[in-house]
Amino acid sequence: MPAEALAFLKLAEETLRFDYLAGAVTPVTYPHVAGWRKLPEMVTAYTTYKSHFRIEGQPERWLRPGETLCVCHGVNHQIEVVPGTDGVSRWSHVNFKMLGSVDLFSLLEPPPVLRGSTSRKIGDVNEELAEIHESGLTTLRQLVKKKALGFRLLELVTPEARVREGSAAFLQGAQRLAAVLDHIERHLEKDLGREELAELVHLSPTRFYAVFVETLGIAPSVYVQRKRMQRAQQLLIRSDLSVKEIAAQVGQPDPFHFSRLFKRECGVSPQHYRLEARKGLV
């Protein structure tokens, strides 16, 4: 096995984490449209109805009964049910992360449609995850089962995923910056200056900036802002906090400035994003 692949597996073994955000078994009837949206997590949805979906920049595709839609976080997509094909969606919204904050599916690209026995098994896993989530975690056994199901879902998705170009080099750099990336993830509500972040990896601010840009392709301040907007997306979907409260939780005390930043990053206002993202979650 190539050294790069071995290094990837070692990092995954040591740091891979599964986060379950939402899911259910949802009856779906025509007319049903999940409008254009970018979600801050990965979606897998096994459906028993016929629909067509669009991914920005790609041709329209059909999703037939018994197939699973798989969309990575941040991908702009739309789903529309075909008339006369009511059914159910067994869906989950999840994240898999390495090194504390690196999204696994920023390194891997799964196909948007999964079929056959793999699809059916994903539906079964999603249904079990939804049942555990609905009942609430009250025992260690439930927690272990939830984690096991999460990694079972990953096991089903990854065999058909391709490795994105540059992933090995990205991981190598990200490992060097792991303390910084984890600190950012945990302290988005705080002022995160370059000097403070540089100290975490024992570099001068100038050298830190250069290493960060070389590794991630963007400035530290841009990375922090994107992470803040991603967290804001999650809060807009899954909480009833006001825009002002969400702004404060992601380090933006001025809600008007936050709304401008959010619209620039996500294309719509926070209020509009909340309305559209909550429509027909599947």
N, C-alpha and C positions, 0 to 999 in steps of 0.2 A: 504494500500500500504506500502511495506517495507520502512524503513527509508532511505536506500541507494538509492532506486528509487526516493523517494521524493527529496533527495539532488541533484540527477542528474537532475531532471526536473527543480529545482530552478536555478541551474547553467546554464542550457540550456536557460531558459527564460531570464536570465540576460545577458548572454554573447554570445549566438549563432550568428554567422555571416556567410553570404553567399557571396562568391566571384566567379564571372563569368569570365573565362579566355579566352575561345574561343568556337566557335561552328559554324555550317553551315548545309545546306542541300546539300550534296555532291553526284553527280552522280558517281557510281562505276561500272567499267567494268572489265571483265577478260582480261588479267591477272592482279591481284591486290594483292599485299602482303605488309602488314605493318609488317616489320621485328621485331625481338625481341627488346623490348624497355621497360623501366621503366619511366613512366611519373610522374611529380611532382604534379599531381592532379587526381581527380576522373574522369573516363570516363563513360558516358552513351551513347550508340549508338543504335538507333532503325533502323533496316535494312530491306530492301525488297528483298534481295538476299540471297542465301545460301552460307555459308562459314564455315570453321572450324577454331577453335582457340585453342591455347595452353596457359596454365598458367604454369610457371615453377614449376616442382615438382608434377603436377597433370596430370591425363589422358586427352588426346585430347577430345574436345567437338565439337558438331555441333551447329551452330547458323542458325536457319531456318528463312525464310521470315516471318516478323511480330514479331520477337523476339528482345529483347534488351540485348545487352552486357553491363555488369556493372563491371568495374574493378577499385579497389581502388588505390590510389597513391602508387608508389613504387613497384607495383606488376609487375614482368617481364612477358610479354605476347606477343603473335604473332597472327595475323589474316591473313587468306588466302582465297580468293574467289574461289568458285567451278566453273569450266567451264560451260558456258551457263546460268548463273544466274545473269545477270546484274540487277542493280537496283539503289537505293539511300540509303544513310545513313543520318539520322537526328540525329546529335550528339552534345554533349556539354562536355566541360572540365570545371570542377567546383571544388571548395573547400568549405567545411563547417567547421568552426572553433569555438572552445569554449575557454574562458579565453585568447583570443587574438591570441593564436598560437597552441592550441591543436587540431589536426585534429579529427573531430567527428568520422571518419571511421577508426581511430586507435582504437576506442572503440567498434565500431559496424562492423559486417561482413555481407554484403549483399550477396545474391546468385549471381553467375556470369552471370546467364541468367534469365531474367524476361519475362513472357509470358502473353498472353491474353489481356484483357482490360487494365491492368496496363501498359503493354508494349506499346500499342497504345497511351495511354495518355502521357507517357514519350516522345514519338516521337512528339506529338503535342506541349508539353511544350518546347522541344528542338528547334522546328521550330520557335516558338514565340520568344524565347530568342535570336535566331540568327537574326531574323528580327529587334529586338530592338537594338542589338549590331551593326548591319550593318548600321542602320539609324543614330546611335549616340545619346547619351543622351542629349536632349535639353530642356526637360520640367520635372517638378516634377512628373507629371503623369506617364511619361515613367519610371522614377526611381522607383516609387512605384510599377508599374506593373512588372518591372524586379525583384525586391525583392520578390514580391508575387509569381512570377513564380518559382524563386529559391526555395522558401519554399514549393511550390506545388510539385516540383521535389523531394524534400526530403520526403514529405508526401507519395509519391508513392513508394519510395525505401525502407523506413525504416520498414514498417510492416513485411517484409520478412527477415529482418536482425536479426542476433543473436548478443547478447552482448558478446564481447570477455572476456575471463577469466581474472580477475584481474582489470577490468575497474573501478570498484567502488573505489578500493584502490588507483589506479593511479590518479583518479580525485581528491580524497581527498588530496593527496600529491601535485598534480599540483596546486590546489587552493592556498596552502601555498606558492608556488613558482611562482604564477601568475605574480607578478611584474617583476621577473627575466626573465621569458619566454617571456613576452611582450617586455621587454627591448632588449633582444637578437634579436627578430624578427624585431625590428625597427632600429637596429644599427649594422647590419651584416658587414658593411663596416669598422667598428671601431675595435680597439684592445679591447677585452672584457676579462679583467683579473678577476681572482677569487675574489680578494679583492673588486673590484668595484661591482661585482654581489652580493657578500655577504652583502654589506652595504644596498642593496635595500630591503633585508628582515631582517635586523638587527640581523645578525648572524656573528659569527667569521668565518674567511675563512675555518678553519678546520671543524667546525660544519656544515657550509653551504655545504661543499664538501660531508660530510657524508649523509646529508639530501637529497641532489640532487641525489647521487648514489642510495640511498635506494628507492627514488621515481621513478626515470626514468630508473634505471638499468645501466646507463652509466655515465662516468665522464662529468662534465660541458664542458670541452674542446672538447670532442667527440661530444656532443650534438650540440655545436656551429658549428663544422666543418660540421656535417650532414645538418644543416640548411643552411649553406653557399652553400653547393653543391646542395641542393634543389633549392635555389634561382638561382644558376648558370644554372641549368637545364631549369628553366622557361625563363631566358634571352636568352639562346642558341636557344630555340624553337621560341620565340616570338619577338626577336629583331635581328637586323643586326649588333649589336655591335661586335667588335673584341674580341677575347679571352683575349687579354690584358686589354681591357676596362671592360669586365665582371669580370675578376680577381680582378681589383681594386674595383669594386662595391661590392664584397663580402669579402673584407678585406684581399686580397692576392696580394700585390703589385708586387710580382715576378711571372710573367705568367708561367714560367717554373715549379716553385714549385707548382703553382695552378694546372697545367696540370697533374702533378704526383699525387697530392691529389685527383683530379677528377677521374682519371683512377683507383686509388685504391678504391675509394668509389663506382663508377658507373660501373667499368669493362671495359670501353672504353675511348678513348681520348675525349676531348671536341669537336673537329672537327667531329669525327666519330659519337658522340652522336647527334650533330646537324643534320647531314645528315640523320641518320636513323630515328630520332624522327619526322622529318618533312615529311617523306615519308607517303603519304596516311593518313594524320591525320583523324581519325574518332572517 
